[in-house]
Amino acid sequence: MKKLLLFVIIFVCNLTIKAQTVNDIPLKDIDVEYVRIVGTSKLLTTKLTIELDFGQRTKFFSSGKETIVKDEDGKAIDFNSMVDALNFMSKNGFEFVTAYAISVGNQNVYHYLLRNKKQRTE
């Protein structure tokens, strides 16, 4: 019985650990009304790096890695396009509000504002 209980506890812990995160917070646990996703082109590829801003604290001299969406293994998730990122965020409980792009040098930086679907129903 003790072995079964231990197995169940380990299994449940693995389920909670195995989630997409930003700043070590699972996306589904972000309890804010709005988030902004920022998409930046990666060098020598068509993929984008997505950063998520939900008002979280970041270190002043940080490299920005704590705002990058990470997979279950803690690796940055590469997205094929902003629509790919938008679909990903929709599956995680967010809906599109508005979008705009800013040119920085020769690179476009895409900003999408999203709203938490859970906050909308409350």
N, CA, C and O atoms as a Tinker XYZ file with bonds, in Angstrom:
   488  protein
     1  N      0.819000   -1.195000    0.000000    73     2
     2  CA     0.000000    0.000000    0.000000    64     1     3
     3  C      0.864000    1.261000    0.000000    63     2     4     5
     4  O      0.554000    2.239000   -0.681000    81     3
     5  N      1.957000    1.224000    0.778000    73     3     6
     6  CA     2.849000    2.375000    0.826000    64     5     7
     7  C      3.494000    2.618000   -0.534000    63     6     8     9
     8  O      3.677000    3.765000   -0.939000    81     7
     9  N      3.839000    1.541000   -1.239000    73     7    10
    10  CA     4.445000    1.684000   -2.555000    64     9    11
    11  C      3.458000    2.297000   -3.533000    63    10    12    13
    12  O      3.840000    3.130000   -4.356000    81    11
    13  N      2.200000    1.900000   -3.456000    73    11    14
    14  CA     1.179000    2.449000   -4.335000    64    13    15
    15  C      0.989000    3.939000   -4.059000    63    14    16    17
    16  O      0.893000    4.736000   -4.992000    81    15
    17  N      0.936000    4.310000   -2.797000    73    15    18
    18  CA     0.778000    5.711000   -2.424000    64    17    19
    19  C      1.969000    6.534000   -2.912000    63    18    20    21
    20  O      1.795000    7.635000   -3.434000    81    19
    21  N      3.168000    6.001000   -2.743000    73    19    22
    22  CA     4.367000    6.690000   -3.208000    64    21    23
    23  C      4.330000    6.860000   -4.730000    63    22    24    25
    24  O      4.674000    7.925000   -5.243000    81    23
    25  N      3.919000    5.829000   -5.443000    73    23    26
    26  CA     3.809000    5.891000   -6.900000    64    25    27
    27  C      2.814000    6.974000   -7.318000    63    26    28    29
    28  O      3.089000    7.744000   -8.238000    81    27
    29  N      1.685000    7.036000   -6.665000    73    27    30
    30  CA     0.657000    8.029000   -6.992000    64    29    31
    31  C      1.186000    9.444000   -6.743000    63    30    32    33
    32  O      0.957000   10.344000   -7.551000    81    31
    33  N      1.879000    9.635000   -5.646000    73    31    34
    34  CA     2.431000   10.960000   -5.330000    64    33    35
    35  C      3.456000   11.375000   -6.383000    63    34    36    37
    36  O      3.431000   12.512000   -6.855000    81    35
    37  N      4.347000   10.473000   -6.750000    73    35    38
    38  CA     5.355000   10.779000   -7.766000    64    37    39
    39  C      4.687000   11.069000   -9.104000    63    38    40    41
    40  O      5.086000   11.997000   -9.807000    81    39
    41  N      3.674000   10.284000   -9.464000    73    39    42
    42  CA     2.961000   10.484000  -10.724000    64    41    43
    43  C      2.287000   11.851000  -10.753000    63    42    44    45
    44  O      2.375000   12.553000  -11.760000    81    43
    45  N      1.624000   12.240000   -9.685000    73    43    46
    46  CA     0.946000   13.537000   -9.627000    64    45    47
    47  C      1.962000   14.668000   -9.685000    63    46    48    49
    48  O      1.724000   15.672000  -10.357000    81    47
    49  N      3.083000   14.528000   -8.998000    73    47    50
    50  CA     4.121000   15.554000   -9.043000    64    49    51
    51  C      4.655000   15.711000  -10.456000    63    50    52    53
    52  O      4.891000   16.832000  -10.906000    81    51
    53  N      4.846000   14.610000  -11.156000    73    51    54
    54  CA     5.323000   14.685000  -12.531000    64    53    55
    55  C      4.317000   15.379000  -13.433000    63    54    56    57
    56  O      4.709000   16.095000  -14.354000    81    55
    57  N      3.041000   15.186000  -13.189000    73    55    58
    58  CA     2.024000   15.858000  -13.997000    64    57    59
    59  C      2.079000   17.361000  -13.797000    63    58    60    61
    60  O      1.927000   18.121000  -14.754000    81    59
    61  N      2.293000   17.796000  -12.568000    73    59    62
    62  CA     2.332000   19.230000  -12.312000    64    61    63
    63  C      3.619000   19.856000  -12.796000    63    62    64    65
    64  O      3.632000   21.031000  -13.163000    81    63
    65  N      4.702000   19.099000  -12.805000    73    63    66
    66  CA     5.969000   19.619000  -13.278000    64    65    67
    67  C      5.999000   19.670000  -14.799000    63    66    68    69
    68  O      6.591000   20.587000  -15.368000    81    67
    69  N      5.384000   18.721000  -15.458000    73    67    70
    70  CA     5.419000   18.609000  -16.917000    64    69    71
    71  C      4.396000   19.544000  -17.551000    63    70    72    73
    72  O      3.342000   19.093000  -18.002000    81    71
    73  N      4.694000   20.837000  -17.590000    73    71    74
    74  CA     3.788000   21.800000  -18.193000    64    73    75
    75  C      4.600000   22.913000  -18.837000    63    74    76    77
    76  O      5.742000   23.162000  -18.451000    81    75
    77  N      4.007000   23.579000  -19.818000    73    75    78
    78  CA     4.673000   24.714000  -20.419000    64    77    79
    79  C      4.698000   25.825000  -19.377000    63    78    80    81
    80  O      3.707000   26.067000  -18.688000    81    79
    81  N      5.837000   26.493000  -19.272000    73    79    82
    82  CA     6.007000   27.490000  -18.223000    64    81    83
    83  C      6.611000   28.772000  -18.757000    63    82    84    85
    84  O      7.216000   28.808000  -19.828000    81    83
    85  N      6.425000   29.822000  -17.975000    73    83    86
    86  CA     7.122000   31.086000  -18.149000    64    85    87
    87  C      7.549000   31.505000  -16.756000    63    86    88    89
    88  O      6.727000   31.617000  -15.846000    81    87
    89  N      8.854000   31.737000  -16.601000    73    87    90
    90  CA     9.382000   32.117000  -15.290000    64    89    91
    91  C      9.027000   31.061000  -14.239000    63    90    92    93
    92  O      8.743000   31.389000  -13.087000    81    91
    93  N      9.049000   29.795000  -14.651000    73    91    94
    94  CA     8.734000   28.629000  -13.822000    64    93    95
    95  C      7.279000   28.583000  -13.353000    63    94    96    97
    96  O      6.960000   27.849000  -12.418000    81    95
    97  N      6.400000   29.346000  -13.982000    73    95    98
    98  CA     4.969000   29.333000  -13.664000    64    97    99
    99  C      4.238000   28.661000  -14.822000    63    98   100   101
   100  O      4.356000   29.113000  -15.961000    81    99
   101  N      3.479000   27.583000  -14.558000    73    99   102
   102  CA     2.712000   26.948000  -15.637000    64   101   103
   103  C      1.733000   27.946000  -16.265000    63   102   104   105
   104  O      1.092000   28.726000  -15.561000    81   103
   105  N      1.627000   27.912000  -17.594000    73   103   106
   106  CA     0.754000   28.857000  -18.294000    64   105   107
   107  C     -0.669000   28.836000  -17.759000    63   106   108   109
   108  O     -1.298000   29.885000  -17.622000    81   107
   109  N     -1.175000   27.655000  -17.458000    73   107   110
   110  CA    -2.560000   27.548000  -16.989000    64   109   111
   111  C     -2.760000   28.161000  -15.601000    63   110   112   113
   112  O     -3.893000   28.413000  -15.193000    81   111
   113  N     -1.654000   28.403000  -14.870000    73   111   114
   114  CA    -1.750000   28.975000  -13.520000    64   113   115
   115  C     -1.527000   30.478000  -13.485000    63   114   116   117
   116  O     -1.560000   31.083000  -12.414000    81   115
   117  N     -1.300000   31.087000  -14.645000    73   115   118
   118  CA    -1.110000   32.535000  -14.678000    64   117   119
   119  C     -2.468000   33.182000  -14.437000    63   118   120   121
   120  O     -3.378000   33.059000  -15.257000    81   119
   121  N     -2.596000   33.863000  -13.322000    73   119   122
   122  CA    -3.882000   34.402000  -12.884000    64   121   123
   123  C     -3.935000   35.921000  -13.093000    63   122   124   125
   124  O     -4.001000   36.690000  -12.134000    81   123
   125  N     -3.904000   36.332000  -14.355000    73   123   126
   126  CA    -4.013000   37.740000  -14.719000    64   125   127
   127  C     -5.038000   37.870000  -15.827000    63   126   128   129
   128  O     -5.380000   36.887000  -16.484000    81   127
   129  N     -5.531000   39.087000  -16.036000    73   127   130
   130  CA    -6.531000   39.278000  -17.083000    64   129   131
   131  C     -5.894000   39.378000  -18.467000    63   130   132   133
   132  O     -6.420000   38.817000  -19.428000    81   131
   133  N     -4.770000   40.081000  -18.580000    73   131   134
   134  CA    -4.145000   40.284000  -19.875000    64   133   135
   135  C     -2.698000   39.796000  -19.887000    63   134   136   137
   136  O     -2.003000   39.851000  -18.873000    81   135
   137  N     -2.261000   39.320000  -21.043000    73   135   138
   138  CA    -0.857000   39.010000  -21.285000    64   137   139
   139  C     -0.494000   39.550000  -22.663000    63   138   140   141
   140  O     -1.352000   39.742000  -23.525000    81   139
   141  N      0.783000   39.784000  -22.841000    73   139   142
   142  CA     1.284000   40.233000  -24.145000    64   141   143
   143  C      2.318000   39.220000  -24.598000    63   142   144   145
   144  O      3.237000   38.879000  -23.854000    81   143
   145  N      2.161000   38.741000  -25.826000    73   143   146
   146  CA     3.203000   37.880000  -26.383000    64   145   147
   147  C      3.991000   38.696000  -27.391000    63   146   148   149
   148  O      3.432000   39.427000  -28.209000    81   147
   149  N      5.297000   38.551000  -27.308000    73   147   150
   150  CA     6.208000   39.278000  -28.181000    64   149   151
   151  C      6.977000   38.251000  -28.988000    63   150   152   153
   152  O      7.669000   37.398000  -28.431000    81   151
   153  N      6.850000   38.340000  -30.313000    73   151   154
   154  CA     7.527000   37.405000  -31.204000    64   153   155
   155  C      8.679000   38.068000  -31.919000    63   154   156   157
   156  O      8.525000   39.123000  -32.534000    81   155
   157  N      9.851000   37.429000  -31.832000    73   155   158
   158  CA    11.054000   37.934000  -32.468000    64   157   159
   159  C     11.631000   36.844000  -33.356000    63   158   160   161
   160  O     11.722000   35.688000  -32.944000    81   159
   161  N     12.021000   37.204000  -34.570000    73   159   162
   162  CA    12.609000   36.230000  -35.490000    64   161   163
   163  C     13.931000   35.720000  -34.941000    63   162   164   165
   164  O     14.710000   36.458000  -34.338000    81   163
   165  N     14.157000   34.416000  -35.175000    73   163   166
   166  CA    15.438000   33.827000  -34.802000    64   165   167
   167  C     16.380000   33.944000  -35.993000    63   166   168   169
   168  O     15.938000   33.960000  -37.142000    81   167
   169  N     17.664000   34.025000  -35.719000    73   167   170
   170  CA    18.649000   34.135000  -36.791000    64   169   171
   171  C     18.725000   32.851000  -37.608000    63   170   172   173
   172  O     18.683000   31.749000  -37.061000    81   171
   173  N     18.836000   33.006000  -38.899000    73   171   174
   174  CA    19.043000   31.915000  -39.852000    64   173   175
   175  C     17.942000   30.853000  -39.835000    63   174   176   177
   176  O     18.195000   29.690000  -40.152000    81   175
   177  N     16.734000   31.246000  -39.469000    73   175   178
   178  CA    15.596000   30.327000  -39.480000    64   177   179
   179  C     14.316000   31.138000  -39.637000    63   178   180   181
   180  O     14.315000   32.356000  -39.455000    81   179
   181  N     13.241000   30.462000  -39.973000    73   179   182
   182  CA    11.949000   31.140000  -40.096000    64   181   183
   183  C     11.156000   31.085000  -38.796000    63   182   184   185
   184  O     10.060000   31.641000  -38.725000    81   183
   185  N     11.677000   30.437000  -37.781000    73   183   186
   186  CA    10.963000   30.277000  -36.515000    64   185   187
   187  C     11.067000   31.540000  -35.660000    63   186   188   189
   188  O     11.926000   32.392000  -35.885000    81   187
   189  N     10.177000   31.638000  -34.682000    73   187   190
   190  CA    10.139000   32.781000  -33.783000    64   189   191
   191  C     10.423000   32.363000  -32.345000    63   190   192   193
   192  O     10.120000   31.241000  -31.939000    81   191
   193  N     11.000000   33.268000  -31.593000    73   191   194
   194  CA    11.092000   33.107000  -30.151000    64   193   195
   195  C      9.972000   33.942000  -29.549000    63   194   196   197
   196  O      9.822000   35.121000  -29.869000    81   195
   197  N      9.190000   33.323000  -28.679000    73   195   198
   198  CA     8.056000   34.004000  -28.066000    64   197   199
   199  C      8.373000   34.308000  -26.609000    63   198   200   201
   200  O      8.771000   33.430000  -25.843000    81   199
   201  N      8.187000   35.570000  -26.246000    73   199   202
   202  CA     8.308000   35.982000  -24.852000    64   201   203
   203  C      6.919000   36.346000  -24.355000    63   202   204   205
   204  O      6.096000   36.865000  -25.109000    81   203
   205  N      6.666000   36.075000  -23.103000    73   203   206
   206  CA     5.351000   36.325000  -22.529000    64   205   207
   207  C      5.474000   37.323000  -21.390000    63   206   208   209
   208  O      6.236000   37.112000  -20.446000    81   207
   209  N      4.730000   38.398000  -21.482000    73   207   210
   210  CA     4.725000   39.439000  -20.454000    64   209   211
   211  C      3.347000   39.446000  -19.812000    63   210   212   213
   212  O      2.355000   39.788000  -20.455000    81   211
   213  N      3.292000   39.065000  -18.540000    73   211   214
   214  CA     2.030000   39.153000  -17.812000    64   213   215
   215  C      2.184000   40.011000  -16.563000    63   214   216   217
   216  O      1.412000   39.892000  -15.611000    81   215
   217  N      3.189000   40.874000  -16.582000    73   215   218
   218  CA     3.427000   41.770000  -15.457000    64   217   219
   219  C      4.331000   41.166000  -14.400000    63   218   220   221
   220  O      4.450000   41.708000  -13.302000    81   219
   221  N      4.972000   40.043000  -14.721000    73   219   222
   222  CA     5.827000   39.385000  -13.754000    64   221   223
   223  C      7.095000   40.199000  -13.502000    63   222   224   225
   224  O      7.535000   40.975000  -14.349000    81   223
   225  N      7.661000   40.003000  -12.331000    73   223   226
   226  CA     8.933000   40.647000  -12.015000    64   225   227
   227  C     10.052000   39.943000  -12.775000    63   226   228   229
   228  O     10.083000   38.717000  -12.881000    81   227
   229  N     10.957000   40.742000  -13.292000    73   227   230
   230  CA    12.143000   40.199000  -13.936000    64   229   231
   231  C     13.352000   40.922000  -13.358000    63   230   232   233
   232  O     13.241000   42.033000  -12.840000    81   231
   233  N     14.486000   40.285000  -13.454000    73   231   234
   234  CA    15.714000   40.896000  -12.957000    64   233   235
   235  C     16.124000   42.029000  -13.888000    63   234   236   237
   236  O     15.921000   41.947000  -15.099000    81   235
   237  N     16.697000   43.077000  -13.328000    73   235   238
   238  CA    17.042000   44.266000  -14.098000    64   237   239
   239  C     18.031000   43.955000  -15.214000    63   238   240   241
   240  O     17.856000   44.422000  -16.340000    81   239
   241  N     19.055000   43.181000  -14.924000    73   239   242
   242  CA    20.062000   42.844000  -15.927000    64   241   243
   243  C     19.860000   41.435000  -16.466000    63   242   244   245
   244  O     20.829000   40.733000  -16.752000    81   243
   245  N     18.621000   41.024000  -16.603000    73   243   246
   246  CA    18.348000   39.670000  -17.071000    64   245   247
   247  C     18.530000   39.579000  -18.577000    63   246   248   249
   248  O     18.516000   40.587000  -19.285000    81   247
   249  N     18.701000   38.355000  -19.050000    73   247   250
   250  CA    18.865000   38.125000  -20.485000    64   249   251
   251  C     17.516000   37.944000  -21.173000    63   250   252   253
   252  O     17.468000   37.769000  -22.390000    81   251
   253  N     16.434000   37.981000  -20.426000    73   251   254
   254  CA    15.113000   37.790000  -20.999000    64   253   255
   255  C     14.666000   36.343000  -21.003000    63   254   256   257
   256  O     13.556000   36.037000  -21.438000    81   255
   257  N     15.520000   35.445000  -20.523000    73   255   258
   258  CA    15.183000   34.022000  -20.564000    64   257   259
   259  C     14.013000   33.665000  -19.660000    63   258   260   261
   260  O     13.340000   32.664000  -19.908000    81   259
   261  N     13.747000   34.451000  -18.622000    73   259   262
   262  CA    12.631000   34.102000  -17.746000    64   261   263
   263  C     11.277000   34.453000  -18.353000    63   262   264   265
   264  O     10.243000   34.074000  -17.802000    81   263
   265  N     11.262000   35.162000  -19.469000    73   263   266
   266  CA     9.994000   35.497000  -20.121000    64   265   267
   267  C      9.708000   34.601000  -21.324000    63   266   268   269
   268  O      8.656000   34.726000  -21.952000    81   267
   269  N     10.622000   33.712000  -21.645000    73   267   270
   270  CA    10.455000   32.819000  -22.793000    64   269   271
   271  C      9.583000   31.625000  -22.398000    63   270   272   273
   272  O      9.735000   31.062000  -21.314000    81   271
   273  N      8.675000   31.254000  -23.286000    73   271   274
   274  CA     7.813000   30.093000  -23.052000    64   273   275
   275  C      8.669000   28.834000  -23.206000    63   274   276   277
   276  O      9.353000   28.646000  -24.212000    81   275
   277  N      8.611000   27.975000  -22.181000    73   275   278
   278  CA     9.425000   26.761000  -22.168000    64   277   279
   279  C      8.548000   25.522000  -22.145000    63   278   280   281
   280  O      7.409000   25.560000  -21.678000    81   279
   281  N      9.093000   24.420000  -22.656000    73   279   282
   282  CA     8.363000   23.161000  -22.678000    64   281   283
   283  C      8.549000   22.403000  -21.373000    63   282   284   285
   284  O      9.093000   22.932000  -20.404000    81   283
   285  N      8.089000   21.152000  -21.362000    73   283   286
   286  CA     8.134000   20.323000  -20.167000    64   285   287
   287  C      9.545000   20.076000  -19.664000    63   286   288   289
   288  O      9.751000   19.818000  -18.478000    81   287
   289  N     10.532000   20.154000  -20.577000    73   287   290
   290  CA    11.923000   19.893000  -20.211000    64   289   291
   291  C     12.696000   21.173000  -19.906000    63   290   292   293
   292  O     13.902000   21.129000  -19.665000    81   291
   293  N     12.006000   22.311000  -19.915000    73   291   294
   294  CA    12.666000   23.573000  -19.626000    64   293   295
   295  C     13.370000   24.203000  -20.811000    63   294   296   297
   296  O     14.136000   25.152000  -20.641000    81   295
   297  N     13.121000   23.690000  -22.018000    73   295   298
   298  CA    13.738000   24.243000  -23.224000    64   297   299
   299  C     12.778000   25.228000  -23.877000    63   298   300   301
   300  O     11.562000   25.042000  -23.834000    81   299
   301  N     13.330000   26.278000  -24.481000    73   299   302
   302  CA    12.503000   27.284000  -25.159000    64   301   303
   303  C     11.729000   26.630000  -26.295000    63   302   304   305
   304  O     12.272000   25.832000  -27.059000    81   303
   305  N     10.455000   26.981000  -26.390000    73   303   306
   306  CA     9.602000   26.461000  -27.462000    64   305   307
   307  C      9.768000   27.352000  -28.681000    63   306   308   309
   308  O      9.642000   28.572000  -28.580000    81   307
   309  N     10.050000   26.756000  -29.831000    73   307   310
   310  CA    10.120000   27.489000  -31.093000    64   309   311
   311  C      8.751000   27.444000  -31.757000    63   310   312   313
   312  O      8.113000   26.392000  -31.816000    81   311
   313  N      8.309000   28.587000  -32.252000    73   311   314
   314  CA     7.027000   28.669000  -32.939000    64   313   315
   315  C      7.273000   28.974000  -34.409000    63   314   316   317
   316  O      8.201000   29.708000  -34.747000    81   315
   317  N      6.445000   28.414000  -35.283000    73   315   318
   318  CA     6.583000   28.614000  -36.725000    64   317   319
   319  C      6.149000   30.010000  -37.151000    63   318   320   321
   320  O      6.679000   30.555000  -38.119000    81   319
   321  N      5.194000   30.589000  -36.439000    73   319   322
   322  CA     4.678000   31.912000  -36.776000    64   321   323
   323  C      3.940000   32.456000  -35.560000    63   322   324   325
   324  O      3.773000   31.763000  -34.556000    81   323
   325  N      3.503000   33.702000  -35.667000    73   323   326
   326  CA     2.713000   34.284000  -34.578000    64   325   327
   327  C      1.367000   33.590000  -34.461000    63   326   328   329
   328  O      0.820000   33.486000  -33.363000    81   327
   329  N      0.827000   33.113000  -35.574000    73   327   330
   330  CA    -0.438000   32.378000  -35.522000    64   329   331
   331  C     -0.237000   31.058000  -34.774000    63   330   332   333
   332  O     -1.116000   30.631000  -34.026000    81   331
   333  N      0.902000   30.420000  -34.969000    73   331   334
   334  CA     1.233000   29.210000  -34.212000    64   333   335
   335  C      1.254000   29.527000  -32.711000    63   334   336   337
   336  O      0.704000   28.773000  -31.908000    81   335
   337  N      1.885000   30.636000  -32.340000    73   335   338
   338  CA     1.925000   31.050000  -30.934000    64   337   339
   339  C      0.527000   31.401000  -30.423000    63   338   340   341
   340  O      0.180000   31.092000  -29.284000    81   339
   341  N     -0.263000   32.042000  -31.266000    73   339   342
   342  CA    -1.628000   32.407000  -30.886000    64   341   343
   343  C     -2.482000   31.163000  -30.646000    63   342   344   345
   344  O     -3.236000   31.104000  -29.674000    81   343
   345  N     -2.365000   30.172000  -31.527000    73   343   346
   346  CA    -3.088000   28.910000  -31.333000    64   345   347
   347  C     -2.634000   28.204000  -30.054000    63   346   348   349
   348  O     -3.454000   27.649000  -29.323000    81   347
   349  N     -1.333000   28.229000  -29.790000    73   347   350
   350  CA    -0.788000   27.643000  -28.573000    64   349   351
   351  C     -1.380000   28.314000  -27.329000    63   350   352   353
   352  O     -1.795000   27.639000  -26.387000    81   351
   353  N     -1.412000   29.643000  -27.339000    73   351   354
   354  CA    -1.945000   30.378000  -26.192000    64   353   355
   355  C     -3.452000   30.169000  -26.058000    63   354   356   357
   356  O     -3.966000   30.139000  -24.940000    81   355
   357  N     -4.166000   30.024000  -27.167000    73   355   358
   358  CA    -5.596000   29.753000  -27.124000    64   357   359
   359  C     -5.871000   28.421000  -26.431000    63   358   360   361
   360  O     -6.806000   28.302000  -25.640000    81   359
   361  N     -5.046000   27.421000  -26.739000    73   359   362
   362  CA    -5.190000   26.114000  -26.088000    64   361   363
   363  C     -4.901000   26.196000  -24.588000    63   362   364   365
   364  O     -5.343000   25.349000  -23.813000    81   363
   365  N     -4.160000   27.220000  -24.197000    73   363   366
   366  CA    -3.821000   27.400000  -22.784000    64   365   367
   367  C     -4.702000   28.429000  -22.097000    63   366   368   369
   368  O     -4.349000   28.930000  -21.030000    81   367
   369  N     -5.856000   28.755000  -22.699000    73   367   370
   370  CA    -6.855000   29.560000  -22.013000    64   369   371
   371  C     -6.855000   31.050000  -22.300000    63   370   372   373
   372  O     -7.425000   31.818000  -21.524000    81   371
   373  N     -6.235000   31.484000  -23.388000    73   371   374
   374  CA    -6.190000   32.907000  -23.708000    64   373   375
   375  C     -6.828000   33.169000  -25.054000    63   374   376   377
   376  O     -6.818000   32.307000  -25.933000    81   375
   377  N     -7.397000   34.390000  -25.219000    73   375   378
   378  CA    -8.008000   34.771000  -26.481000    64   377   379
   379  C     -7.401000   36.078000  -26.983000    63   378   380   381
   380  O     -6.971000   36.929000  -26.204000    81   379
   381  N     -7.381000   36.209000  -28.302000    73   379   382
   382  CA    -6.789000   37.364000  -28.978000    64   381   383
   383  C     -7.591000   38.631000  -28.723000    63   382   384   385
   384  O     -8.822000   38.613000  -28.732000    81   383
   385  N     -6.862000   39.763000  -28.489000    73   383   386
   386  CA    -7.508000   41.070000  -28.350000    64   385   387
   387  C     -7.067000   41.988000  -29.489000    63   386   388   389
   388  O     -7.906000   42.476000  -30.247000    81   387
   389  N     -5.773000   42.225000  -29.617000    73   387   390
   390  CA    -5.252000   43.102000  -30.665000    64   389   391
   391  C     -3.784000   42.777000  -30.935000    63   390   392   393
   392  O     -3.141000   42.068000  -30.161000    81   391
   393  N     -3.261000   43.310000  -32.050000    73   391   394
   394  CA    -1.870000   43.058000  -32.415000    64   393   395
   395  C     -1.266000   44.280000  -33.089000    63   394   396   397
   396  O     -1.972000   45.085000  -33.698000    81   395
   397  N      0.040000   44.405000  -32.971000    73   395   398
   398  CA     0.782000   45.433000  -33.687000    64   397   399
   399  C      2.222000   44.967000  -33.859000    63   398   400   401
   400  O      2.690000   44.097000  -33.124000    81   399
   401  N      2.923000   45.546000  -34.828000    73   399   402
   402  CA     4.328000   45.199000  -35.082000    64   401   403
   403  C      5.168000   46.462000  -35.009000    63   402   404   405
   404  O      4.716000   47.550000  -35.366000    81   403
   405  N      6.390000   46.302000  -34.542000    73   403   406
   406  CA     7.352000   47.400000  -34.468000    64   405   407
   407  C      8.613000   46.943000  -35.190000    63   406   408   409
   408  O      9.074000   45.819000  -34.988000    81   407
   409  N      9.167000   47.803000  -36.022000    73   407   410
   410  CA    10.425000   47.475000  -36.696000    64   409   411
   411  C     11.583000   47.946000  -35.830000    63   410   412   413
   412  O     11.651000   49.105000  -35.422000    81   411
   413  N     12.490000   47.017000  -35.561000    73   411   414
   414  CA    13.697000   47.319000  -34.807000    64   413   415
   415  C     14.863000   46.942000  -35.707000    63   414   416   417
   416  O     15.154000   45.762000  -35.904000    81   415
   417  N     15.524000   47.948000  -36.248000    73   415   418
   418  CA    16.559000   47.676000  -37.245000    64   417   419
   419  C     15.907000   47.087000  -38.481000    63   418   420   421
   420  O     14.974000   47.673000  -39.030000    81   419
   421  N     16.382000   45.947000  -38.921000    73   419   422
   422  CA    15.794000   45.249000  -40.065000    64   421   423
   423  C     14.871000   44.123000  -39.634000    63   422   424   425
   424  O     14.564000   43.238000  -40.432000    81   423
   425  N     14.437000   44.141000  -38.417000    73   423   426
   426  CA    13.656000   43.027000  -37.868000    64   425   427
   427  C     12.312000   43.527000  -37.344000    63   426   428   429
   428  O     12.238000   44.556000  -36.673000    81   427
   429  N     11.252000   42.783000  -37.662000    73   427   430
   430  CA     9.936000   43.089000  -37.105000    64   429   431
   431  C      9.775000   42.373000  -35.769000    63   430   432   433
   432  O     10.137000   41.205000  -35.624000    81   431
   433  N      9.226000   43.094000  -34.799000    73   431   434
   434  CA     8.907000   42.511000  -33.500000    64   433   435
   435  C      7.392000   42.608000  -33.363000    63   434   436   437
   436  O      6.816000   43.695000  -33.392000    81   435
   437  N      6.762000   41.444000  -33.213000    73   435   438
   438  CA     5.306000   41.357000  -33.189000    64   437   439
   439  C      4.804000   41.328000  -31.758000    63   438   440   441
   440  O      5.342000   40.608000  -30.917000    81   439
   441  N      3.769000   42.116000  -31.484000    73   439   442
   442  CA     3.165000   42.183000  -30.158000    64   441   443
   443  C      1.690000   41.810000  -30.276000    63   442   444   445
   444  O      0.948000   42.421000  -31.045000    81   443
   445  N      1.274000   40.813000  -29.518000    73   443   446
   446  CA    -0.133000   40.414000  -29.486000    64   445   447
   447  C     -0.622000   40.546000  -28.051000    63   446   448   449
   448  O      0.009000   40.045000  -27.121000    81   447
   449  N     -1.744000   41.220000  -27.884000    73   447   450
   450  CA    -2.366000   41.326000  -26.572000    64   449   451
   451  C     -3.452000   40.259000  -26.483000    63   450   452   453
   452  O     -4.291000   40.138000  -27.375000    81   451
   453  N     -3.427000   39.492000  -25.404000    73   451   454
   454  CA    -4.381000   38.405000  -25.198000    64   453   455
   455  C     -5.090000   38.603000  -23.877000    63   454   456   457
   456  O     -4.588000   39.271000  -22.973000    81   455
   457  N     -6.252000   38.018000  -23.785000    73   455   458
   458  CA    -7.042000   38.084000  -22.552000    64   457   459
   459  C     -7.281000   36.671000  -22.044000    63   458   460   461
   460  O     -7.537000   35.751000  -22.822000    81   459
   461  N     -7.195000   36.513000  -20.739000    73   459   462
   462  CA    -7.422000   35.229000  -20.094000    64   461   463
   463  C     -8.917000   34.910000  -20.143000    63   462   464   465
   464  O     -9.729000   35.686000  -19.640000    81   463
   465  N     -9.284000   33.785000  -20.738000    73   463   466
   466  CA   -10.694000   33.398000  -20.854000    64   465   467
   467  C    -11.322000   33.171000  -19.490000    63   466   468   469
   468  O    -12.508000   33.447000  -19.307000    81   467
   469  N    -10.554000   32.675000  -18.527000    73   467   470
   470  CA   -11.092000   32.441000  -17.175000    64   469   471
   471  C    -11.480000   33.750000  -16.524000    63   470   472   473
   472  O    -12.502000   33.814000  -15.840000    81   471
   473  N    -10.689000   34.802000  -16.719000    73   471   474
   474  CA   -10.973000   36.100000  -16.115000    64   473   475
   475  C    -12.214000   36.726000  -16.728000    63   474   476   477
   476  O    -12.932000   37.470000  -16.061000    81   475
   477  N    -12.469000   36.428000  -17.995000    73   475   478
   478  CA   -13.606000   37.019000  -18.709000    64   477   479
   479  C    -14.935000   36.496000  -18.168000    63   478   480   481
   480  O    -15.924000   37.227000  -18.146000    81   479
   481  N    -14.964000   35.246000  -17.736000    73   479   482
   482  CA   -16.216000   34.642000  -17.276000    64   481   483
   483  C    -16.539000   35.018000  -15.835000    63   482   484   485
   484  O    -17.671000   34.839000  -15.386000    81   483
   485  N    -15.562000   35.532000  -15.115000    73   483   486
   486  CA   -15.796000   35.857000  -13.692000    64   485   487
   487  C    -16.427000   37.208000  -13.505000    63   486   488
   488  O    -16.683000   37.618000  -12.374000    81   487
